[in-house]
């Protein structure tokens, strides 16, 4: 018994050391922490998607059963009307019993269908929520890593200015260059987007100009025809 407790404590101790080591690694390499979390949520999303598919399949099955029961009820009612119209009381009694059985079954199926619909909506909402969280984490990862890179570059520059870092001089400058290039690329992207937008507006303006010109020409042709018609009418009179 004592040996079992010892092994259990050792296992817990190892697990604790491993957890602390992982936390330390993730702290110094945040991209790993983000990737681990994103991968975990992605696996959860896959499992939840599979479960949601099963729930939706169940909902669809209940829907089909309800539709079949409704169709059976319609047929039985028609058969009952026919039996009553032909005074076949024995058949009418059978139809009434079938109708009552179907209506009783319909009550249970309707309740089951409502539960299945609610379960399906809840599962889809949970699935969309996990998917949204994955997207948010990806955006946060890019944003936070960019901030960290910028902060690291600033620290290196500060160390250089304070004379605390000699070997990091070139690396700090390289980081600054990369940051400047990223800023220039972002500015150029904004310009390209605006120019593209202006090109689109200009193209629409050209199309509108063409329409306006065609309309003006049409009006001119109509006036010419009216003038010619009036002239011909005057000559006839």
C-alpha positions as CSV (number, residue, x, y, z in Angstrom):
1,X,0.0,0.0,0.0
2,X,2.8,2.3,0.9
3,X,4.6,1.6,-2.4
4,X,1.4,2.4,-4.3
5,X,1.2,5.8,-2.5
6,X,4.8,6.4,-3.2
7,X,4.5,5.8,-6.9
8,X,1.3,7.9,-6.9
9,X,3.2,10.8,-5.3
10,X,6.1,10.4,-7.6
11,X,3.7,10.5,-10.6
12,X,2.1,13.6,-9.3
13,X,5.5,15.2,-8.7
14,X,6.6,14.4,-12.2
15,X,3.4,15.7,-13.6
16,X,3.9,18.9,-11.6
17,X,7.4,19.3,-12.9
18,X,6.3,18.6,-16.4
19,X,3.5,21.2,-16.2
20,X,5.9,23.8,-14.8
21,X,8.4,23.1,-17.6
22,X,5.7,23.4,-20.3
23,X,4.5,26.6,-18.8
24,X,8.0,28.0,-18.8
25,X,8.6,26.9,-22.4
26,X,5.2,28.5,-23.5
27,X,6.1,31.7,-21.6
28,X,9.3,32.1,-23.6
29,X,7.7,30.8,-26.8
30,X,4.1,32.2,-26.8
31,X,3.5,30.9,-30.3
32,X,3.7,27.4,-28.9
33,X,1.1,28.2,-26.3
34,X,-1.3,29.7,-28.8
35,X,-0.8,26.7,-31.2
36,X,-1.4,24.2,-28.4
37,X,-4.6,26.0,-27.4
38,X,-5.8,26.3,-31.0
39,X,-5.0,22.7,-31.7
40,X,-6.9,21.6,-28.6
41,X,-9.9,23.6,-29.7
42,X,-9.7,22.3,-33.2
43,X,-9.8,18.7,-31.9
44,X,-12.8,19.6,-29.7
45,X,-14.5,21.2,-32.7
46,X,-14.0,18.0,-34.7
47,X,-15.5,15.9,-31.9
48,X,-18.3,18.3,-31.5
49,X,-19.0,18.4,-35.2
50,X,-19.3,14.6,-35.2
51,X,-21.7,14.7,-32.3
52,X,-23.7,17.5,-33.9
53,X,-24.0,15.5,-37.1
54,X,-25.5,12.6,-35.1
55,X,-27.9,14.9,-33.3
56,X,-29.0,16.4,-36.6
57,X,-29.4,12.9,-38.1
58,X,-31.7,12.0,-35.2
59,X,-33.7,15.2,-35.7
60,X,-34.1,14.4,-39.4
61,X,-35.2,10.8,-38.5
62,X,-37.8,12.1,-36.1
63,X,-39.0,14.5,-38.8
64,X,-39.5,11.7,-41.3
65,X,-41.3,9.6,-38.7
66,X,-43.7,12.6,-38.0
67,X,-44.3,13.0,-41.8
68,X,-45.0,9.3,-42.2
69,X,-47.4,9.3,-39.3
70,X,-49.1,12.4,-40.7
71,X,-49.5,10.7,-44.1
72,X,-50.8,7.5,-42.4
73,X,-53.4,9.6,-40.5
74,X,-54.5,11.2,-43.8
75,X,-55.0,7.8,-45.4
76,X,-56.9,6.4,-42.4
77,X,-59.2,9.4,-42.3
78,X,-60.0,8.9,-46.0
79,X,-60.6,5.2,-45.4
80,X,-62.9,6.1,-42.5
81,X,-64.9,8.4,-44.7
82,X,-65.2,5.8,-47.4
83,X,-66.3,3.1,-44.9
84,X,-68.9,5.5,-43.4
85,X,-70.2,6.4,-46.9
86,X,-70.7,2.8,-47.8
87,X,-72.1,1.7,-44.4
88,X,-69.3,-0.7,-43.7
89,X,-69.3,-0.4,-39.9
90,X,-66.7,-3.1,-39.3
91,X,-64.2,-1.3,-41.5
92,X,-65.1,2.0,-39.9
93,X,-64.4,0.6,-36.4
94,X,-61.0,-0.6,-37.6
95,X,-60.3,2.8,-39.1
96,X,-61.3,4.6,-35.9
97,X,-59.0,2.4,-33.9
98,X,-56.1,3.0,-36.3
99,X,-56.8,6.8,-36.2
100,X,-56.7,6.9,-32.4
101,X,-53.5,4.8,-32.3
102,X,-51.8,7.1,-34.9
103,X,-53.0,10.3,-33.0
104,X,-51.6,8.9,-29.8
105,X,-48.3,8.1,-31.5
106,X,-48.3,11.6,-33.0
107,X,-48.4,13.2,-29.6
108,X,-45.3,11.4,-28.5
109,X,-43.5,12.0,-31.8
110,X,-44.4,15.7,-31.7
111,X,-42.8,16.1,-28.3
112,X,-39.8,14.1,-29.4
113,X,-39.5,16.2,-32.5
114,X,-39.5,19.4,-30.4
115,X,-36.7,18.0,-28.2
116,X,-34.7,16.9,-31.2
117,X,-35.1,20.4,-32.8
118,X,-33.9,22.0,-29.6
119,X,-31.0,19.6,-29.2
120,X,-29.9,20.3,-32.8
121,X,-30.1,24.1,-32.3
122,X,-28.0,23.9,-29.1
123,X,-25.4,21.7,-30.8
124,X,-25.1,24.0,-33.8
125,X,-24.8,27.0,-31.5
126,X,-22.0,25.2,-29.5
127,X,-20.3,24.3,-32.7
128,X,-20.4,27.8,-34.1
129,X,-19.1,29.1,-30.7
130,X,-16.1,26.9,-30.8
131,X,-15.4,27.8,-34.4
132,X,-15.6,31.5,-33.5
133,X,-13.2,31.1,-30.6
134,X,-10.7,29.4,-32.9
135,X,-10.9,32.3,-35.3
136,X,-10.5,34.8,-32.4
137,X,-7.5,33.0,-31.1
138,X,-5.8,32.9,-34.5
139,X,-6.3,36.7,-34.8
140,X,-5.1,37.2,-31.2
141,X,-2.1,35.1,-31.8
142,X,-1.0,37.2,-34.8
143,X,-1.7,40.4,-33.0
144,X,0.0,39.5,-29.7
145,X,3.1,38.0,-31.4
146,X,3.4,41.1,-33.5
147,X,3.3,43.2,-30.3
148,X,5.9,40.9,-28.6
149,X,8.2,41.2,-31.6
150,X,7.9,45.0,-31.5
151,X,8.5,45.0,-27.7
152,X,11.6,42.7,-28.1
153,X,12.9,45.1,-30.8
154,X,12.4,48.0,-28.5
155,X,14.2,46.2,-25.6
156,X,17.2,45.4,-27.9
157,X,17.4,49.0,-28.9
158,X,17.3,50.2,-25.3
159,X,20.0,47.7,-24.4
160,X,22.1,49.0,-27.3
161,X,21.6,52.6,-26.2
162,X,22.5,51.7,-22.6
163,X,25.6,49.8,-23.6
164,X,24.2,46.6,-22.2
165,X,24.2,44.7,-25.4
166,X,27.1,44.6,-27.9
167,X,26.4,41.4,-29.7
168,X,22.7,42.2,-30.3
169,X,23.5,45.4,-32.2
170,X,23.0,44.0,-35.7
171,X,20.0,41.9,-34.6
172,X,18.3,44.9,-33.1
173,X,18.8,46.8,-36.3
174,X,17.6,43.9,-38.3
175,X,14.4,43.8,-36.2
176,X,13.9,47.5,-36.7
177,X,14.4,47.2,-40.5
178,X,11.8,44.4,-40.6
179,X,9.4,46.5,-38.6
180,X,9.9,49.4,-41.0
181,X,9.4,47.2,-44.0
182,X,6.2,45.9,-42.5
183,X,5.0,49.4,-41.9
184,X,5.8,50.5,-45.4
185,X,4.1,47.4,-46.8
186,X,1.0,48.1,-44.8
187,X,1.0,51.8,-46.0
188,X,1.4,50.6,-49.6
189,X,-1.4,48.1,-49.2
190,X,-3.7,50.9,-48.1
191,X,-2.8,52.9,-51.1
192,X,-3.3,50.0,-53.5
193,X,-6.7,49.4,-52.0
194,X,-7.7,53.0,-52.4
195,X,-6.5,53.1,-56.0
196,X,-8.4,49.9,-56.7
197,X,-11.5,51.5,-55.3
198,X,-10.9,54.7,-57.4
199,X,-10.5,52.5,-60.5
200,X,-13.8,50.8,-59.8
201,X,-15.6,54.1,-59.3
202,X,-14.1,55.5,-62.5
203,X,-15.3,52.4,-64.4
204,X,-18.8,52.9,-63.0
205,X,-18.6,56.5,-64.0
206,X,-17.7,55.6,-67.5
207,X,-20.6,53.2,-67.7
208,X,-22.9,55.9,-66.5
209,X,-21.5,58.3,-69.0
210,X,-22.1,55.9,-71.8
211,X,-25.7,55.4,-70.6
212,X,-26.2,59.2,-70.4
213,X,-24.8,59.7,-73.9
214,X,-27.0,57.0,-75.3
215,X,-30.0,58.6,-73.6
216,X,-29.1,62.0,-75.0
217,X,-28.8,60.6,-78.5
218,X,-32.1,58.8,-78.1
219,X,-33.8,62.0,-77.1
220,X,-32.2,63.8,-80.0
221,X,-33.4,61.1,-82.5
222,X,-37.0,61.4,-81.0
223,X,-37.0,65.2,-81.4
224,X,-35.8,64.8,-85.0
225,X,-38.6,62.3,-85.8
226,X,-41.2,64.5,-84.2
227,X,-39.9,67.6,-86.1
228,X,-40.0,65.6,-89.4
229,X,-43.5,64.4,-88.6
230,X,-44.7,67.9,-87.9
231,X,-43.1,69.1,-91.1
232,X,-44.7,66.4,-93.1
233,X,-48.1,67.2,-91.5
234,X,-47.7,70.8,-92.3
235,X,-47.0,70.0,-96.0
236,X,-50.1,67.8,-96.2
237,X,-52.3,70.5,-94.8
